C-alpha cells in the first residue's frame, strides 16, 4: 500500500469515514458487494466508480451521506453574515465540502484580520459537512484562539451535529443548540441580531435590555428606520429582562416608525416581559404577537 493511500485511510479513520476502496487491491481483486452496502464505512474513488456496472453505482448512492454527496448535487454553500456588538454570526446553508470550504476559510481569515475576536458559526442549517469543512472550522478556531478570540458553533440535533461530535470539535469549541443560546452564553449580556425574513427587517434581541444595553437596541432600530415604508419586527423571545431604559428605547423607535410611515411590531415576549409591556401600556401602542410567524403575517 502506498504512503499516500495509508495517509488517506488514516484521515478517513480519524473522521469516522472508513477505509478508501480502490479499483483493486494488491492482489487485483475487485471491491466486494459488502464494500458497497450501507454501513460498510467504505468510500469509492473515481476509478472504481467508472469500472462498476451502473446498477452497483445506484445501490452505492443509497447510503445516507453519499446520497448527499452525489455528483448530481452542486457543491455550494451560502453564508449570511450578521453583525454582533463584539463579533460576527455566520449562518451557513447548503454543502460545506472540499470545493466550498476555501471560500469560508477566506471569509473567516478576513474577519480575524479585521480584529474580530468572536465568531459564531451556525452549521446546523447545512445539508452536508465534509472533512474539509471540519478542517476549516478547526483552523479558524485555532487562529482565533491565537488572537485571544473564540469560535462558537451552533447545531441542532441531526446529522451535522453528529459529525461535529464524532470529530471531537465539541470538545475543542463551545457547541450550542440555538443561536440565542450561543449569544447569551458567549457574551453574557445583550445582543441585537439583524436579519431579513419575508421582506421584513427582524431585530432579535438576546439577554438583558438594561440602561447599559438599551442604546444599542435603539441604534440598531434607527439604522433600519432610516428609510420610509418599512416593516420592523423586534423579536423579544430571548430577552431575560426589560428595564425602563429598554421601554424608552422601544417608545422612541415606535415614534420614529410612525414618522417614517413604517410599521413596528413586537413578538415573542416571555410572560414576565409581556407583563412589563402591558403595565407600561405598550399593548395599546404597538402590536404584540406571540410568535415571529404571526408578526411576519401582518
For each residue, the residues with C-beta under 8 A, 3 or more apart:
1: 5 6 26
2: 5 6
3: 6 7
4: 7 8
5: 1 2 8 9 20 22
6: 1 2 3 9 10
7: 3 4 10 11
8: 4 5 11 12 20
9: 5 6 12 13 19 20
10: 6 7 13 14
11: 7 8 14 15 17 131
12: 8 9 15 17 18 19 20 43 131
13: 9 10 16 17 18 19
14: 10 11
15: 11 12 131 134 166 167
16: 13 166 167
17: 11 12 13 41 43 131
18: 12 13 40 41 42 43
19: 9 12 13 41 42 43
20: 5 8 9 12 42 43 45
21: 31 35 42 43 44 45 48
22: 5 25 31 45 47 48
23: 30 31 45 47 48 51
24: 27 28 29 30 31
25: 22 28 29
26: 1
27: 24
28: 24 25
29: 24 25 32
30: 23 24 51
31: 21 22 23 24 35 36 42 44 48
32: 29 35 36
33: 36 37
34: 37 40
35: 21 31 32 40 42 44
36: 31 32 33 40 42 44 56 59 60
37: 33 34 40 59
38: 62 63 64
39: 63
40: 18 34 35 36 37
41: 17 18 19
42: 18 19 20 21 31 35 36
43: 12 17 18 19 20 21
44: 21 31 35 36 48 49 52 60
45: 20 21 22 23 48 49
46: 49 50
47: 22 23 50 51
48: 21 22 23 31 44 45 51 52
49: 44 45 46 52 57 60
50: 46 47
51: 23 30 47 48
52: 44 48 49 56 57 60
53: 56 57
54: 57 58
55: 58 59
56: 36 52 53 59 60
57: 49 52 53 54 60 61
58: 54 55 61 62
59: 36 37 55 56 62
60: 36 44 49 52 56 57 63 66
61: 57 58 66 67 70
62: 38 58 59 66 67
63: 38 39 60 66 67
64: 38 67 68 159
65: 68 69 128 159
66: 60 61 62 63 69 70
67: 61 62 63 64 70
68: 64 65 73 95 127 128
69: 65 66 73 95 97 128 130
70: 61 66 67 73
71:
72:
73: 68 69 70 95
74: 95
75: 95 97 98 99 100
76: 94 95 100
77: 92 93 94 95 96 100 103 104 126
78: 92 93 94
79: 90 91 92 103 104 107
80: 90 91 93 195
81: 88 89 90 107
82: 88 89 90 91 193 194 195
83: 88 89 194
84: 87 88 89 118 120 183 187 191 193
85: 187 191 192 216
86: 117 118 187
87: 84 116 117 118 119 120 186 187
88: 81 82 83 84 111 116 118 119 120
89: 81 82 83 84 120 121 122 179 183 193
90: 79 80 81 82 104 107 108 119 120 121 122
91: 79 80 82 122 125 179
92: 77 78 79 96 104 121 122 123 125 126
93: 77 78 80 125 126 127
94: 76 77 78 100 126 127 128
95: 68 69 73 74 75 76 77 100 126 127 128 130
96: 77 92 100 101 104 123 126 128 129 130 132 133 136
97: 69 75 100 101 128 130 132 133
98: 75 101 130 132
99: 75 102
100: 75 76 77 94 95 96 97 103 104 133
101: 96 97 98 104 105 130 132 133 135 136
102: 99 105 106 136
103: 77 79 100 106 107
104: 77 79 90 92 96 100 101 107 108 133 136
105: 101 102 108 109 136 139 140
106: 102 103 109 110
107: 79 81 90 103 104 110 111
108: 90 104 105 111 112 119 136 140 143
109: 105 106 112 113 140 143
110: 106 107 113 114
111: 88 107 108 114 116 119
112: 108 109 115 116 119 140 143 144 147 149
113: 109 110
114: 110 111
115: 112
116: 87 88 111 112 119 149
117: 86 87 144 147 148 149 150
118: 84 86 87 88 144 149 150 152 186 187
119: 87 88 90 108 111 112 116 140 144 149 150 151 152
120: 84 87 88 89 90 152 153 154 179 182 183 186
121: 89 90 92 137 140 151 152 153 154
122: 89 90 91 92 125 154 155 179
123: 92 96 126 129 133 137 153 154 155 160 164
124: 154 155 156 158 160 161 177
125: 91 92 93 122
126: 77 92 93 94 95 96 123 129 133 160
127: 68 93 94 95
128: 65 68 69 94 95 96 97 160
129: 96 123 126 133 134 160 163 164
130: 69 95 96 97 98 101 133 134
131: 11 12 15 17 134 135 167
132: 96 97 98 101 135 136
133: 96 97 100 101 104 123 126 129 130 136 137
134: 15 129 130 131 137 138 163 164 167 169
135: 101 131 132 138 139
136: 96 101 102 104 105 108 132 133 139 140
137: 121 123 133 134 140 141 151 153 169 173
138: 134 135 141 142 169 172
139: 105 135 136 142 143
140: 105 108 109 112 119 121 136 137 143 144 151
141: 137 138 144 145 150 151 169 172 173
142: 138 139 145 146
143: 108 109 112 139 140 146 147
144: 112 117 118 119 140 141 147 149 150 151
145: 141 142 148 149 150 151
146: 142 143
147: 112 117 143 144
148: 117 145
149: 112 116 117 118 119 144 145
150: 117 118 119 141 144 145 173 174 186
151: 119 121 137 140 141 144 145 173
152: 118 119 120 121 173 174 175 176 182 186
153: 120 121 123 137 164 169 170 173 174 175 176 182
154: 120 121 122 123 124 175 176 177 178 179 181 182
155: 122 123 124 158 160 161 164 175 177
156: 124 161 177 178
157: 161 177
158: 124 155 161 162
159: 64 65 162 163
160: 123 124 126 128 129 155 163 164
161: 124 155 156 157 158 164 165 175
162: 158 159 165 166
163: 129 134 159 160 166 167
164: 123 129 134 153 155 160 161 167 169 170 175
165: 161 162 168 169 170 175
166: 15 16 162 163
167: 15 16 131 134 163 164
168: 165 171 172
169: 134 137 138 141 153 164 165 172 173 175
170: 153 164 165 173 175
171: 168
172: 138 141 168 169
173: 137 141 150 151 152 153 169 170
174: 150 152 153 182 185 186
175: 152 153 154 155 161 164 165 169 170
176: 152 153 154 179 181 182 185
177: 124 154 155 156 157 181
178: 154 156 181 182
179: 89 91 120 122 154 176 182 183 193
180: 183 184 204 206 237 238
181: 154 176 177 178 184 185
182: 120 152 153 154 174 176 178 179 185 186
183: 84 89 120 179 180 186 187 191 193 206 207 238
184: 180 181 187 188 191 206 207 238 240
185: 174 176 181 182 188
186: 87 118 120 150 152 174 182 183
187: 84 85 86 87 118 183 184 190 191 207
188: 184 185 207
189: 207 208 212 213
190: 187 205 206 207 208 209 210 213 216 217
191: 84 85 183 184 187 205 206 207
192: 85 203 204 205 206 216 217 220
193: 82 84 89 179 183 203 204 206
194: 82 83 201 202 203 220 224
195: 80 82 201 202 204
196: 199 200 201 202
197: 200 202 233 292 296
198: 296
199: 196 231
200: 196 197 231 232 233 295 296
201: 194 195 196 224 230 231 232 233
202: 194 195 196 197 232 233 234 235 292
203: 192 193 194 217 220 221 224 232 233 234 235
204: 180 192 193 195 235 237 238
205: 190 191 192 209 217 234 235 236 238 239
206: 180 183 184 190 191 192 193 238 239
207: 183 184 187 188 189 190 191 213 238 239 240
208: 189 190 213 239 240 241 243
209: 190 205 213 214 217 239 241 242 243 245 246 249
210: 190 213 214 241 243 245 246
211: 214 243 245
212: 189
213: 189 190 207 208 209 210 216 217 246
214: 209 210 211 217 218 243 245 246 248 249
215: 218 219 249
216: 85 190 192 213 219 220
217: 190 192 203 205 209 213 214 220 221 234 246 249 250
218: 214 215 221 222 249 252 253
219: 215 216 222 223
220: 192 194 203 216 217 223 224
221: 203 217 218 224 225 232 234 249 253 256 264
222: 218 219 225 226 253 256
223: 219 220 226
224: 194 201 203 220 221 230 232
225: 221 222 230 232 253 256 257 260 262
226: 222 223
227: 230 260
228: 260 261 262
229: 260 261 262
230: 201 224 225 227 257 260 262 263
231: 199 200 201 262 263 265 298
232: 200 201 202 203 221 224 225 253 257 262 263 264 265
233: 197 200 201 202 203 264 265 266 267 292 295 296
234: 202 203 205 217 221 250 253 264 265 266 267
235: 202 203 204 205 238 267 268 292 295
236: 205 239 242 266 267 268 269 270 273
237: 180 204 267 268 269 270 292
238: 180 183 184 204 205 206 207 235
239: 205 206 207 208 209 236 242 269 270 273
240: 184 207 208 270
241: 208 209 210 273
242: 209 236 239 246 247 269 273 276 277
243: 208 209 210 211 214 246 247
244: 247 248
245: 209 210 211 214 248 249
246: 209 210 213 214 217 242 243 249 250
247: 242 243 244 250 251 276 277 280 282
248: 214 244 245 251 252
249: 209 214 215 217 218 221 245 246 252 253
250: 217 234 246 247 253 254 266 282 286
251: 247 248 254 255 282 285
252: 218 248 249 255 256
253: 218 221 222 225 232 234 249 250 256 257 264
254: 250 251 257 258 264 285 286
255: 251 252 258 259
256: 221 222 225 252 253 259 260
257: 225 230 232 253 254 260 262 263 264
258: 254 255 261 262
259: 255 256
260: 225 227 228 229 230 256 257
261: 228 229 258
262: 225 228 229 230 231 232 257 258
263: 230 231 232 257 298
264: 221 232 233 234 253 254 257 286
265: 231 232 233 234 286 287 288 289 295 298
266: 233 234 236 250 269 277 282 286 287 288 289 295
267: 233 234 235 236 237 288 289 290 291 292 294 295
268: 235 236 237 289 290 291 292
269: 236 237 239 242 266 273 274 277 288
270: 236 237 239 240 273 274
271: 274 275
272: 275 276
273: 236 239 241 242 269 270 276 277
274: 269 270 271 277 278 288
275: 271 272 278 279
276: 242 247 272 273 279 280
277: 242 247 266 269 273 274 280 282 283 288
278: 274 275 281 282 283
279: 275 276
280: 247 276 277
281: 278 284 285
282: 247 250 251 266 277 278 285 286 288
283: 277 278 286 288
284: 281
285: 251 254 281 282
286: 250 254 264 265 266 282 283
287: 265 266 295 298
288: 265 266 267 269 274 277 282 283
289: 265 266 267 268 292 294 295 298
290: 267 268 294
291: 267 268 294 295
292: 197 202 233 235 237 267 268 289 295 296
293: 296 297
294: 267 289 290 291 297 298
295: 200 233 235 265 266 267 287 289 291 292 298
296: 197 198 200 233 292 293
297: 293 294
298: 231 263 265 287 289 294 295
